[in-house]
Amino acid sequence: MCSSSSFYRPMVAKMGQNQSYWASIESDIEAHLKKVISIEPPESVFEPMHYLTFTTPKSTAPALCVAACELVGGDRGQAMAAASAIHLMHVATYTHQHMQMTTEPGPELGQDGIIAELQAKALGPAHIEPKLKPDIKHKFGPNIELLTGDAIMPLAIELLVKAMNPARINSDKILRVIIEVTRAFGSQGVVEGQYREIEWTQSGDKNEELLVHVCKKKEGEIHACGATCGAILGDGSDEEVESLRKYGLYVGIIQGIINGIGTNYNKRREKRVNELRVLAMKELNTSFKGKKLMRQIASLVEESLS
């Protein structure tokens, strides 16, 4: 149940009997992204963007965004731009963290690749032992991936801005979503989590509170962001928005502890996960008990523990 790598890898939880619901959301998000990211001139720019967008391991945060929108009574299309933007921000941050982690550099490696390898070594032994490296295949070298990640981030914001209707009736909601997304992936969100992860790795897998903090920043807050954005765009009440924010936070932390940076899923971590699961279900039951889609959304925590 644990990762073979000390590096955090977002995982898609098991969906079981609810798989068709989540699969339909993933399919719609992918279709939307294919419309906005095509390979066109200059191909040297758009090919890497297209490749990384559709090969980066998926997080469940974008799908949760769409599901949250539907749960509060919104239409799936209302959340599609936000879900796509969350995926693109995830792609960019994932690419930046993992661009140097490879034993087989891409054809564009060159001097930048040598520098990246030296940077990886500077992080400590746990980051350079081959058996601990993520199994990441690079089509492009780190110099190209760095620039491509930089290009993907503003594209995510562009998608959100373009989601404003001509009369700008939804402009307040879009602004709230932009704030949620940039905060979740910024210096106090995923970026902080990536930095703290280095500290945790150097601690030798012993600092439990730091582990939970990293999981909170790297997966918890982007799932909270996804759920919050979906609820906002679906015209959820303030109570519904906050309940889904907390639910998303607990979902992400759970996925992080089970499938992420922890190399030893022990009894103490299992207890923490069960406590988080109770809190997550409490939020759903408080605001959404009896609603049609509650069971599908609850599957993110229920079936990730099966």
Secondary structure, DSSP 8 states (H G I E B T S, - for coil): ---SSSS--------GGGHHHHHHHHHHHHHHHHHH----SSHHHHHHHHHHHHHS---SHHHHHHHHHHHTT--HHHHHHHHHHHHHHHHHHHHHHHTT--SS--TT-HHHHHHHHHHHHHT-GGGT-GGGS-----SS-HHHHHHHHHHHHHHHHHHHHHTS-TT-TTHHHHHHHHHHHHHHHSTTTHHHHHHHHHHHHHTTS--HHHHHHHHIIIIIHHHHHHHHHHHHHTT--HHHHHHHHHHHHHHHHHHHHHHSS-S---HHHHHHHHHHHHHHHHHHHHHHTT-TTHHHHHHHHHGGG-
